[in-house]
Amino acid sequence: MTESLSTSPGVALETASGDGLRRVAIDPLSRVEGHGKVTLLLDAEDRVQQARLHIVEFRGFEKFIQGRPYWEVPVMVQRLCGICPVSHHLAAAKACDMIVGATTLTPSAEKLRRLMHYGQILQSHALHFFHLSSPDLLFGFDSDASRRNIVGLAAAHPELARRGVLLRKLGQEVIRMTSGKRIHGTGAIPGGVNRNLSAEERQQLRAALPEAIDWSRQAVQLVRQLFEDNLAVYREFASFEANTLALVRADGAMDLYHGGLRARDPDGNTLLDDVDYAHYWEHILEEVKPWSYMKFPFLRQLGADKGWYRVGPLSRVTQCDFIPTPQADAERIAFLAFDAGRAARATLGFHWARMIEMLHAAEVIAELVDDDDISGSELVVRGSSARRGVGVIEAPRGTLIHHYTVDENDMVVRANLIVSTTHNNQSMNVAIREVARRYLDGRTLTEGLLNHIEVAIRAFDPCLSCATHALGQMPLAVELVSNGGDLLDRRSRY
C-alpha cells in the first residue's frame, strides 16, 4: 500500500511498506539550501524504529578542482553555493596564502577580508532567520503550511520581513564593495586582496549601520521573547548533549575569521584549545556511510562513536570566553544565564546565538568602516612557496576547512573540504531522531507533526549542496529520458 502526505503545497511524502516496517520519506526538505530528505521507519504501531537524514545530491568539487592551478581555486569553489560563496572564497584564499608563503597579510588586506566575511555573516544570518526559520517560530511548528513561509510572514509581520530584507541587502553591499560582486566575487586572492574601499563607499555603509545594529539587537530580543513564551517546548525540543568545535582567538575571544581550534565535551571539559588548524587531520577524521553523500567527521581522540560534535553559532557563542564587541557580548552573557543556562544547551538556541552573531557582525562592520586601513593601497604579499595549504574560517553555519596540495607546476593534485554542515551531520541525525521519538511515536502522522522534523534540521541552517563530498565509491544512476518523458535507458553503478 502506498499513501502520501504533504509538508507544503506540491511536496509529497511517499510511504511504502516492507519487511514489516512502513517507510515515510520527507522529500524534499523545504526551506533549506540544497537537496535532502529524511526517512522514517515505523512499525505496525507507528513507533519510530529509525530516522535518518539523507543527502541525495553529489557535487564532487574535491575531484574536479584537481588539475586546476591553485590561483583559480578561490573563485571556482564559490560555485559550491549561492548562499555562502564568500565563506568558500575566503577559506580557499587562506589556504592559498600558505601556498604562496603569505604568512602575514598586510593590515589593509586582513581588514578588507574581515569586512567581506562579516558582511557574509550579516546577510546569511538575516536570510536564514527572517526568511527561512521565523515562519516556524512565529506561527507555530504545526501551523497552516500555506501560511508558514516568507509570503505569510510578510503579510502578518510586514515590518519584520522588511528589516530582514534590508539587513541582508546591507550585508550584500559589503560583499559587493569588497569582492566586486554580491555573489561569486573575486576580491580575495592568494596573498591578499585586489581592491579596497573608497571614501564614498565607506560613507554609504556608515550611514546604514546604526539602524542595522539596532535592528539586530531587536532581533536578539525577539528570539528571547519567543523562548520566554514557549519555554517548556523550546527547552526540550530536539534536546541532546554533544561535543562542540569552533575557532577561538588566542585570548579566548570569538573570532569568525581566524583562530585556533577549540573543542569541549558536553560537561565543558576542554578537549582541544588554541590548536593550529594547519594540521587539523591530527585531530579530526572523517567516516563514510553508505546511505548519504555527506561524510561524518569526528574527533580522533574520542573515536567515531563518541567523537562527533556540533559546530555553528550555538557552539561559538557558548564556547568563546567573550565577544569583542560590547552589545553582542552583553547579549551573550544574558543568553548564557537564561533559564539557568538551559537555553544555551537547547537546539533551538541556535536561533538566539545566530542573532547574537548577527549583532556582532554589524558592530564589527561599523568598526572596520571607520578604519582607514580599508582604504589602504598595500594589498598583497608573497613569501616562500609551499606545496600544501589549509584555510579554516567560521562560516555562518560553522567551521569550514579547505585543504589543498599542489604539484611542482602549481596544479592542485588533492583537495579536501569539510564544510560546516558536514561537521553537523551526526548532530542533525541525532536531533531528528529525538524529535521523531518525542513527537511522532505512536501517532497518526500529519503535515504539522512532520514539520517538527524540518524545524529541527533548519535550526542548524544546513547548506546541503556544500556538504556532498563523500570519499570512495558512491552509488551513481544515470537515466536517459525522451522529450515525451519515456525512460529510454538507465545505467547504475553501486
C-alpha positions in Angstrom: 0.0 0.0 0.0 1.2 3.5 -0.8 0.0 6.7 0.6 1.1 10.3 0.5 1.1 13.3 2.8 2.2 16.9 2.1 4.7 19.1 4.0 4.0 22.1 1.8 2.0 22.7 -1.3 3.1 20.3 -4.1 5.5 18.3 -1.9 4.7 14.7 -1.5 5.6 12.4 1.4 5.9 8.9 0.0 5.3 5.9 2.2 5.9 2.3 1.4 5.6 -1.0 3.2 8.2 -3.7 3.5 9.9 -6.0 6.0 7.1 -5.4 8.5 8.1 -1.7 8.6 6.5 1.3 7.0 8.8 3.9 5.4 7.9 7.5 5.5 10.0 10.0 3.4 10.1 13.7 3.8 11.3 14.5 0.3 12.5 17.1 -0.4 13.2 19.1 2.8 11.9 22.6 2.5 13.4 26.0 3.4 17.0 24.7 3.4 19.8 25.3 0.8 20.3 22.2 -1.3 18.5 18.9 -1.7 18.0 16.3 1.1 15.3 14.1 2.6 14.5 12.4 5.8 13.3 8.8 6.0 11.5 7.3 9.0 10.9 3.6 9.5 7.7 2.9 11.5 6.4 -0.4 12.9 2.8 -1.6 12.9 2.0 0.6 15.9 3.6 3.7 14.3 6.6 3.5 16.6 9.8 5.1 15.1 12.4 2.4 14.6 14.8 4.6 12.5 15.2 8.2 11.5 17.9 9.3 9.0 18.9 12.5 7.2 19.9 11.6 3.6 21.8 14.0 1.3 20.8 12.9 -2.2 22.9 15.2 -4.4 26.5 14.7 -5.3 28.7 17.7 -6.2 32.2 16.3 -6.4 34.2 19.6 -6.0 37.0 17.8 -4.3 37.7 15.9 -7.6 37.2 18.4 -10.4 39.3 21.0 -8.6 42.2 18.6 -9.3 44.3 19.6 -12.3 43.5 23.3 -12.0 46.1 26.0 -11.0 45.8 26.9 -7.3 45.1 30.6 -8.1 41.8 29.7 -9.8 40.5 27.8 -6.7 39.2 30.8 -4.6 36.9 31.7 -7.5 36.0 28.2 -8.5 34.9 26.8 -5.1 32.4 29.6 -4.7 30.2 27.7 -7.1 29.5 25.2 -4.4 26.8 27.6 -3.1 24.9 30.8 -3.9 24.2 31.4 -0.2 27.6 31.2 1.3 30.1 31.7 -1.6 32.1 34.2 0.4 33.0 31.6 3.0 34.4 29.3 0.5 36.1 32.1 -1.3 37.9 33.2 1.9 38.7 29.7 3.2 40.3 28.9 -0.2 42.2 32.2 -0.3 43.5 31.5 3.2 44.7 28.1 2.1 46.4 29.6 -1.0 48.1 32.2 1.3 50.1 29.3 2.7 50.9 28.0 -0.7 52.4 31.4 -1.8 54.1 31.9 1.6 51.9 34.8 2.8 52.2 34.0 6.5 51.1 37.6 7.5 48.8 39.7 5.3 49.1 43.5 5.1 46.8 45.3 7.6 44.7 46.5 4.7 44.3 43.1 3.2 43.5 41.5 6.6 40.8 44.1 7.4 39.2 44.1 4.0 38.9 40.3 4.1 37.4 40.6 7.6 34.9 43.2 6.3 33.9 40.9 3.5 33.5 38.0 5.9 31.4 39.8 8.4 29.2 41.1 5.5 28.6 37.5 4.7 27.7 36.6 8.3 25.2 39.5 8.4 23.5 38.7 5.1 23.4 34.9 5.7 22.1 35.1 9.3 19.4 37.6 8.2 18.4 35.4 5.3 18.1 32.3 7.5 16.3 33.8 10.4 13.8 36.1 8.7 13.1 34.2 5.5 13.6 30.5 6.4 13.1 29.9 10.2 11.0 32.7 11.6 7.7 31.4 10.0 8.0 28.3 12.1 8.8 30.3 15.3 6.2 33.0 14.9 3.3 30.9 13.5 4.0 27.6 15.2 5.6 24.4 14.1 2.2 22.8 13.1 0.5 26.0 11.8 -1.1 26.1 8.3 1.6 25.2 5.8 0.3 27.7 3.2 0.9 30.5 5.7 4.2 29.2 7.2 6.6 30.8 4.7 8.1 34.2 3.7 4.9 35.3 2.0 2.9 34.6 5.1 5.5 36.4 7.2 5.3 39.5 5.0 1.5 39.5 5.4 1.4 39.1 9.1 4.6 40.9 10.1 5.5 43.3 7.3 8.0 45.4 9.3 9.9 42.3 10.4 10.1 41.0 6.9 11.2 44.4 5.6 14.0 44.5 8.2 15.2 41.1 7.2 15.4 42.1 3.6 17.3 45.3 4.4 19.7 43.7 6.7 20.5 41.1 4.1 20.8 43.9 1.5 23.4 45.7 3.7 25.5 42.5 4.0 25.4 42.0 0.3 26.5 45.6 -0.3 29.5 45.0 1.9 30.3 41.9 -0.1 29.9 43.8 -3.4 32.3 46.5 -2.3 34.9 44.2 -1.1 34.7 41.3 -3.6 33.4 43.1 -6.7 30.0 41.3 -6.9 27.3 40.3 -4.4 27.6 36.7 -5.4 30.8 34.9 -6.7 33.2 37.9 -6.5 36.9 37.9 -6.9 38.2 40.2 -4.2 40.4 37.7 -2.2 43.5 36.5 -4.0 46.4 34.4 -2.8 48.4 36.7 -0.6 45.8 39.4 -0.1 43.0 41.2 -1.9 42.7 43.1 -5.2 40.6 46.0 -4.2 39.9 48.5 -1.4 37.0 50.7 -0.4 36.6 54.3 -1.5 35.6 57.2 0.8 32.2 57.2 -0.8 31.6 53.5 -0.2 32.6 53.9 3.4 30.2 56.7 3.9 27.4 54.7 2.3 27.9 51.9 4.7 28.4 54.2 7.7 25.0 55.8 7.1 23.2 52.4 7.2 24.9 50.8 10.2 23.3 52.5 13.2 19.9 51.2 12.1 21.3 47.8 11.2 22.8 47.5 14.7 19.5 48.5 16.3 17.5 46.0 14.2 20.0 43.2 15.0 19.7 44.0 18.7 15.9 43.9 18.4 16.1 40.5 16.6 18.0 39.1 19.6 15.3 40.3 21.9 12.6 38.8 19.6 14.2 35.3 20.0 14.5 35.8 23.7 10.8 36.6 23.8 10.0 33.5 21.8 11.9 31.4 24.4 10.1 33.1 27.3 6.7 32.5 25.6 7.5 28.8 24.7 10.0 27.8 27.4 8.8 24.3 28.1 8.8 23.4 24.4 12.0 25.3 23.3 14.0 23.9 26.2 13.4 20.3 25.3 12.9 20.3 21.5 15.4 18.1 19.8 17.4 18.1 23.0 20.7 16.2 23.2 24.2 16.5 24.5 27.1 17.0 22.1 30.8 17.8 21.9 31.5 21.3 20.4 34.1 22.7 18.0 34.9 26.2 16.9 37.7 28.6 16.1 38.6 30.9 19.0 41.1 33.7 19.2 44.2 33.1 21.2 42.8 35.2 24.1 39.5 33.3 24.1 37.5 35.8 22.1 35.1 35.0 19.4 36.8 35.5 16.0 34.9 34.3 12.9 37.8 34.9 10.5 40.8 33.3 12.2 41.8 31.5 15.4 42.8 28.2 16.9 40.6 25.1 17.2 38.8 24.7 20.5 36.7 21.6 21.3 34.9 20.8 24.5 32.8 17.9 25.7 29.1 18.3 26.9 30.3 18.9 30.5 32.6 21.8 29.4 35.8 19.9 29.7 38.4 21.1 27.2 39.4 18.5 24.5 41.4 20.9 22.3 42.4 24.5 22.8 44.1 27.0 20.5 45.2 24.2 18.2 46.8 25.2 14.9 44.4 24.2 12.2 47.3 23.7 9.7 47.4 20.1 10.8 43.7 19.6 11.5 43.8 15.9 10.4 45.8 15.1 13.6 42.6 15.8 15.5 39.7 15.4 13.0 38.9 12.3 11.0 36.0 11.5 8.6 33.8 8.5 8.2 31.7 7.5 5.2 28.4 5.7 5.4 26.6 4.1 2.5 23.2 5.9 2.9 24.5 9.5 2.5 26.8 11.5 0.2 27.8 13.5 3.3 30.7 12.5 5.4 30.7 12.0 9.2 33.6 13.8 10.9 34.7 13.0 14.5 37.5 13.9 16.9 40.3 11.4 16.6 40.9 11.2 20.4 37.4 10.1 21.1 36.7 7.8 18.1 33.8 7.7 15.7 31.2 6.6 18.2 31.8 9.3 20.8 33.8 11.9 18.9 31.1 13.5 16.8 30.5 17.2 17.5 28.4 20.3 16.8 29.6 23.5 15.1 28.0 26.8 14.3 26.6 29.8 16.2 25.5 27.9 19.3 28.9 26.3 19.7 30.7 29.6 19.0 28.7 31.7 21.3 28.8 29.3 24.2 32.5 28.2 23.9 34.2 31.6 23.4 35.2 33.4 26.6 33.9 36.8 25.3 32.7 38.5 22.2 34.9 41.6 21.4 32.0 44.0 20.6 30.0 45.4 23.6 26.4 44.9 22.6 26.9 41.3 21.4 28.9 40.4 24.5 26.2 41.7 26.7 23.6 39.6 24.9 25.9 36.6 25.1 26.0 36.9 28.9 22.2 37.2 29.1 21.8 34.2 26.8 24.1 32.0 28.9 22.3 33.0 32.1 18.8 32.5 30.7 16.8 29.6 32.2 19.9 28.6 34.3 21.9 28.0 31.1 19.4 25.6 29.5 18.7 27.8 26.6 22.4 27.7 25.7 22.2 23.9 25.5 19.0 23.7 23.5 18.9 23.0 19.8 16.6 26.0 19.2 19.2 28.1 21.0 20.9 28.1 17.6 18.5 30.9 16.6 19.3 33.0 19.6 23.0 32.6 19.1 22.7 33.3 15.4 21.1 36.7 16.1 23.8 37.5 18.7 26.3 36.8 15.9 24.4 39.0 13.5 24.6 41.8 16.0 28.3 41.2 16.4 28.8 41.3 12.7 27.0 44.6 12.4 29.2 46.0 15.2 32.4 44.7 13.6 31.4 46.2 10.2 30.9 49.6 11.9 34.4 49.4 13.5 36.0 48.4 10.2 34.3 51.1 8.2 35.9 53.7 10.4 39.4 52.1 10.0 41.4 53.9 7.3 43.3 50.7 6.5 40.4 49.5 4.4 41.2 52.3 2.0 44.9 51.4 2.0 46.9 50.6 -1.1 49.3 47.8 0.2 47.1 44.8 -0.6 49.3 41.8 -1.5 52.3 40.0 0.0 54.3 36.9 -1.1 56.9 34.7 0.6 58.5 31.2 0.2 56.1 28.9 -1.6 54.8 25.6 -0.3 53.1 22.6 -1.7 50.2 22.5 0.8 47.7 25.0 2.1 45.0 24.8 4.7 42.4 27.5 5.2 39.9 27.5 8.0 37.2 30.1 8.7 34.0 30.2 10.8 31.3 30.3 8.1 27.8 31.4 9.0 26.9 27.7 9.6 30.1 26.7 11.4 33.7 25.7 11.0 34.8 25.4 7.3 38.0 23.6 6.3 39.7 23.9 2.8 42.9 21.8 2.3 44.8 21.7 -1.0 48.0 20.1 -2.2 49.8 21.3 -5.4 52.5 19.8 -7.5 55.7 21.4 -9.0 53.6 23.0 -11.7 51.2 24.7 -9.2 48.4 22.4 -10.2 46.0 21.1 -7.5 46.6 17.4 -7.0 44.5 16.9 -3.9 41.6 18.7 -2.2 39.7 18.0 0.9 36.7 20.2 2.1 35.0 19.7 5.4 32.1 22.2 5.4 30.0 23.3 8.3 27.0 21.1 7.5 29.3 18.1 7.3 30.6 18.7 10.8 27.0 18.9 12.0 25.9 15.7 10.1 25.7 13.4 13.1 24.2 16.1 15.3 21.4 16.7 12.8 20.7 12.9 12.6 20.5 12.8 16.4 18.2 15.8 16.5 15.7 14.3 14.1 15.7 11.0 16.0 14.9 12.8 19.2 12.1 14.8 17.6 10.7 11.6 15.9 10.6 9.7 19.1 9.2 12.6 21.1 6.5 13.9 18.7 5.8 11.1 16.2 6.0 7.9 18.1 2.6 6.1 18.0 0.7 9.0 16.4 -1.1 9.4 13.1 1.3 11.4 11.0 0.2 14.8 9.9 2.0 17.6 8.0 2.4 19.6 11.2 4.0 16.8 13.1 6.4 16.0 10.2 7.3 19.7 10.1 8.8 19.3 13.5 11.5 17.2 11.9 12.2 20.0 9.4 12.2 22.6 12.2 15.0 20.6 14.0 17.1 20.5 10.8 16.5 24.1 10.0 17.9 25.1 13.4 21.3 24.1 12.1 20.9 26.2 9.0 22.3 23.4 6.8 23.7 24.0 3.4 23.2 20.6 1.9 24.8 21.3 -1.5 28.0 22.4 0.2 28.3 19.2 2.1 28.2 16.5 -0.6 31.8 15.4 -0.9 31.9 11.8 0.2 35.0 9.7 -0.2 35.3 6.5 -2.1 33.0 4.7 -4.4 29.5 6.1 -4.2 26.2 4.9 -5.9 25.5 6.6 -9.3 22.5 6.3 -11.5 22.1 7.9 -14.9 18.8 7.9 -16.8 18.1 8.7 -20.5 14.6 10.2 -20.9 12.9 11.2 -24.2 11.2 14.5 -24.8 7.9 12.8 -24.0 9.1 11.6 -20.6 9.7 8.0 -21.6 12.7 6.2 -19.9 14.9 5.0 -22.8 17.9 3.7 -20.9 19.3 3.5 -17.4 22.8 2.7 -16.1 23.8 2.2 -12.5 27.0 1.9 -10.5 26.9 0.6 -6.9 
